[in-house]
Amino acid sequence: MVGMTATTPARRVLLAAPRGYCAGVDRAVIAVEKALEQYGSPIYVRHEIVHNKYVVQTLEKKGAIFVEETAEVPEGSIVMFSAHGVAPVVHDEAAQRRLATIDATCPLVTKVHKEAVRFANEDYDILLIGHDGHEEVIGTSGEAPEHITLVDGPEDVANVSVRDESKVVWLSQTTLSVDETMETVDALKTKFPQLISPPSDDICYATQNRQIAVKQMGAEADLVIVVGSKNSSNSVRLVEVARGAGARAAHLVDFADEIDEAWLEGVSTVGLTSGASVPEVLVEGVLEWLSQRGFEDVEIVKAAEESITFSLPKELRRDLRAEAAELSGRPSGQASGE
């Protein structure tokens, strides 16, 4: 354990707000839990519902079964699509296997899908800024594969070609770094001066808010700890943003016991945040770990207020309404109070 001495400066934690679950993740996790309550186990989930090891393990214990491909789901079963979204071909595969589907795609990702379809219908070339192989990118690309070209960062811009420079639009993966995305956009605009921007910002509000909070704490923090999984794009970006904001060091951990005490050597201020798919219990575990090592003073670094919520997937809402009506003795189409 790192000890305190008379010359050790006061130790404090700068705790980012907002942090952790965004509305899309909260919706997706609750959707799995509600489906398990309503239909019993197993509920199959194509890919991780969200990119967090603890969340996936917790839902597995409750009866969720995570699979990589639709073909792994037994015919006639219930399958849920993850918050990252899927391509239309996946819906077709599910129909062919006679699977009941629940679509937990984040509404902000669905918005990008709809933009891709609209611009493709208008015969635009779509430059999708994102990371090759990420589930969200695969899902979005699948909406208009003949029209979409992936641009994986500013260094990839030199390789991009289009049919008509007067009909080009950019879209982006919602979990990217805002700075990285705009750097790529600037490079694209230099190459294609008539490049059109999407009608609204595609970078998720939660991603932006968490990055702003980290920027505010980064200049003051000797060390920034980001709670999140390595396959979580937005969590990885938070580490990069912290380093870019001036933090001497920044590390990504799933759990408190992954923290190396050597990281605290010479550290008086620790910044702490968590990715958008991380439950608060994991942050509390890190706070407890730090408190045991003298970092008991916690200051909130507030970047924004978040009040956005999303309703459950329509498939669950429909069934939940019918169930509630049956329990109350009302016809399923009649709401309480009518």
N, C-alpha and C positions, 0 to 999 in steps of 0.2 A: 504493500500500500504506500502511496506517495504521502509523505508526512508533511506537517505544517511546521514552520520555524518562525522565529520572531521577525525575520526579515522578509517572509513570504507576503506578497501583496494580497489584498483582499480578493477572495475568489468568488466569482459570480457566473451565473448562467444567463445568457440572453435567449429568451424563448420566443420563437417566431409565432406570430398570429397574423393571418390564419396558417394552419398547418394541417396535415392529415387528410382524412376523408373529404373528398369533394362530393357534390350532389350526385354525380353520375355513378361513383363508386358506392356510395351509400345506397342508392337505388338498386344497384346490381346485387349487392350482398343481401339486402332485405328480400329481393326477389327470390334468391335461392332458398333462403330460410322459409319464406311464405310457401313456396312450392313444396318444400319438404313437409311442412305442417299440413298442407292441403291434400297432397297426393301420396304422402309417405315416401320412403326411400325404395329404390334408388331414384334420384334425379340425375340424369347425365348432363354434364356441362362441357361444351366443346371449347377446348383450351382453358387456361386458368380464367376464372370469372373476372379477376383483377390480378395484377402482377404483385402479389404479396404472399410470401411463404406462409406466414402465420394464418392469414385469412383462409388460404386454400386448405391448410392442415385442419383448421377448425371446422370448416364446412365438410371436409371428408369424414370427420368423426361423427357428424350429424347425418351422414348418409348420401352426400353428393359424390358422384364418380366423375372425375375429370378425364377426358379423352382428347387425343390430338385430332382425330379425324371422325367425320360423321359415320363412316363405315363401321366404326367400333361400337356404335350404339345399336343394341338389339332392336329389330323391327317391332313397331308398335309401342315403343317406349317414349318417354318424355325427354326432350333435350332442350337445354337452354344455351343461347348464344351469348358470348361474353360481352363485357362493356366496350371492347375494342371494335366490335362490329365484324360482319362477315360479308363476303361477296355474294351476289345473287346466285351463283352456281351452288353455294352451300345450301341455300333454301331449296333449290331444285333437288339436291341430293337427299335432303331430309324428306321431301315429299315422295321421292321414289322409294324410300325405306318405310313409308307410312309412319313417320315420327310426328308426335305432337310437339310443336315448337313454342318456346317462350323466348322472345327476343329482348335481351337486356342491354342492347347497344345503347351507349350514352347518347342522349338526344343531341349533344353538340357534335358527336361524330356523325350521327344521322344527317345533321344539317350539311356537313361537308359532302356526304354521299349525294344528297339531293342537288347540291351545287354542281358536282361532277356530272351528274346526269343531265342537268339543264344545259351546261356549257357544251357537253358532247352533242346534245340534240341540236344545238346551234352551230355545230361543226367547228368548234374551237379546238386548238391544241391546248391541252391542260398540263402545266408543269407542276407536278406534285412534290413539294418540298418535304422530305422525310427520310427516315432511315430504312435502307433496304432490309427486307425480312421482317420488319415489325408488323404485328398482326393488323394494326390499324391501317397501315399502308397497303397491305395485301387486300384488305376488305374494300378500301376506297378505290384502288386500282381496278378491282374486279367489277366496279360499276360501269366503267367505260374503258376497257383495256385498249381499244384501238385509238383512243384519243389521249391517253395519259402517258407522260414520260416522267419517271422518277428523277428528282434532283437531290442527291445526297450530300448537301452542303455546298459552300461557295466554290470549293475546288472542283466540283463536278460540272460547273456551268460551262466550261470550255467544250464539253462533250455534247452539249444540247443542240439539237437542230429542230426546226419547225417547218411546216409546209407554207405558212403564210404569216409573216411577222405582224400583220395587222389584225390577226385573230388568235391572240395568245393570252391566256389567263393563268395566274398562279393560285394554287391552293396549298394547304399545308397540313401535316400531321398535327393534331391538337396538343400533343404533349412536349413539343420541342421548346428549346430555349428561345425566348423572344428575340434576344440579341443575335443568336445564330441564324434564326429565320430571316430577320431583316437584313443581315449581312448577305445572305443568299439572294434575297429579293433585289438588293441594290446591284449585285453583280449581274443578275438577270436583266434588270432594267437598262444597264449599260449596254448589254448585248442586244436586247430587244426593247428599244425605246417606247414602243407602243403597247408594251405589256400591261394588261389590265389586272387590277387587284380584285379580290373577291368582294362581294357587296357588304360583308361584315367580317370582322377579324376572326380568323379560324383558330388562333391560339386560344386554348381553353382559359376562361377567366380564372380558374383555380390555379392553373399552371403559372399564369402571370402574377397573381397575388403572392404565391409562395416564393417566386423568384424575387419579387420586389422586397419582401421581408428579409430574405437572405442577403440581398444587396445592402440593405440598411444596417444589418448586423455585421456583415463581412469586414468592414473597415475597422471595427472595434474588436473583433474576436481574434484571439490567437489561434483558436482551433474551432472548427465547425463540424458538428456531428449531424449527419443526415440519417434518419431512420428510414429504411426502405430496402427493397430487394434489388439485386443486381440486374434483373431483367425488367425493372421498372424504368422506363425511359425518363419520366419526369423526375424521379428520384436521382438518377445519374446526373441529369442536367443541374439539379440543385447543388451537387458537389462542385460541378464546373463553375457555376455562377458564384459560389462562395469563394473559390480560389481567384476568380477574375475580379471580385469585389475587394480583394486585399487580405483575405484570411491567410495566415501563415501556413495552415494545413487544413484540409477538409477530408473527412472519411465517411463512407457509407457502411452502415451496419444494419442487420436485421433485428438483432437483440442486444441488450446491454452487455451480455457476457462476451460479445465479440469485440468490445472496446479494449484496446491495448493500453495498459496503464502508462506505458512509456510515452504515449501521446500527450500526457499531462505535464511532462517535464518542462518547467519554465512557463507554464500556462497559467494565467490569472483569469482570463475571460473565455468561456466556452459558449459558442452559439449552438443552438439546438433547434432543429426543425424536422419535419417528416414529409415524405411524399404523399401524393393524393390518394394512395390506396392503403395507407397505414392507419390502423386503429390506435386510438389514444392510449390504450393500455401499454403499448410498446414504448411510447414516449415517457409515460409515467415510470416505467422500469428504468429508463436511462436517467431520469431525474433522481430517482432513488439511488442509483449507482453513483452518480456524481455527488449527491449529498453526503454519502458515506465517506467521500474523499475530500470533504471540506468545501464543496461548491454548493452552499446552502442558500445563498442570496440569488433569487430568481427575478429577473426583470423581463417584462413583456415588451417585445418589439412588434408594434401593431402596424400593419401595412394597409389593411382594408377590412371592411365588414362584409361578411358573406351571409346572405339570407335566401339564396336560391335553393329551391327544392324541386325534384322531379317526381311526378306520379309514377306508380308502378307500371310495368309493361301491361299493355292493354289486355293480353291474354289472362293475366292474373286478376286484373281489375274486374273483368267480366265475370270470371268464375267466383271471385270473392263477393261480388254483389249478389250473385245467385245464391251463394251459400248463406249470406247474411239474411236474404229474403226468406229462404227456407226455414232458417232458425227462428225468424220472427213471425212466420205464418203469413207474410205478405207475398203477393205475386212478385216475381223477380223484376218486372219492369217498373215497379212502384217504389219510389224512394220514400224514406221516412219523412214525415211532415207533410206529405202530399194529401 
